Structure formats: structure tokens, C-alpha cells
Amino acid sequence: MRTPGEEAVTSDFVRSYVITGGRSLPTSEDLALHTLVTLAPERTLPLGAGPEVRAIWELVSGGYLSVAEVAGHLELPVGVVRLLLTDLSAQGHLLLRAAPPRHQNVDRATLEKVLNGLQSLIG
């Protein structure tokens, strides 16, 4: 929640290198766009947290959001959000939930057996 007179967190007001402290941004392998994040139980906001971290804290306190959703809500570049989320995760403030693994193709013979079994049950 913003205090009266405090501006919304957007990339128009603060340059990315200011938010990240000039650190290099993590790669997509470090924290994928579809990775879900939420607050760890019984955590308190870190002392001296910047407005971007406070905004992330409020967003993810209500449940899981993807990295892409957090970036969209904050109107910040994804790389900046990845860096901030990585920092919070390393400090133990976040729970990360990776997307389920990609499905593996099932061979045609197995699918035909399932289809034949269903057809025999139905009629």
C-alpha cells in the first residue's frame, strides 16, 4: 500500500540500473517466466526494503503469481523483477514453484490400447 504522495512503481520513474544497483540481470534459466512465487510463511518485510520490493511483497502475499505476472503488475522489466525475486528467494522470503515438466509423447500403440479399452466399456 502506498502512502499519500508516493508515486507508483514504474520503469518510467526509476531506471532499471538504479533499482538493481548496477548488478547484472539473471538469465531466464535462473528464474523462468512461468515460475510461481509467493511469500514464505511467517516472514516479515526486510528492513530498508525499497518501493519495488514492498510492491512485490504486497503482490505475492495473496498467493502464487508467475514471474511474468509480477513484472506486468509492477510495469517493470522482467530482468529487474527476476533479480529482485532472486534476492528475496535467497534471503528465504519466497517460496518458488516450478512449472510441471513438459509432457512426454506417448507412443501410438499405447493410445490405441486405451482407445480400444474405452470403446469396449462404452459399447
VENGIZI-V447432 format. One record per run of one state. SS is the DSSP state (h for helix, s for strand, l for the rest). FROM is the first residue (numbers start at 1). TO is the last residue. Records with the same first field share a line. If there is no record, write none. Layout:
SS = FROM-TO + FROM-TO
//
This chain:
l = 1-15 + 20-35 + 40-50 + 61-64 + 75-77 + 91-93 + 98-107 + 123-123
h = 16-19 + 51-60 + 67-74 + 78-90 + 108-122
s = 36-39 + 65-66 + 94-97
//
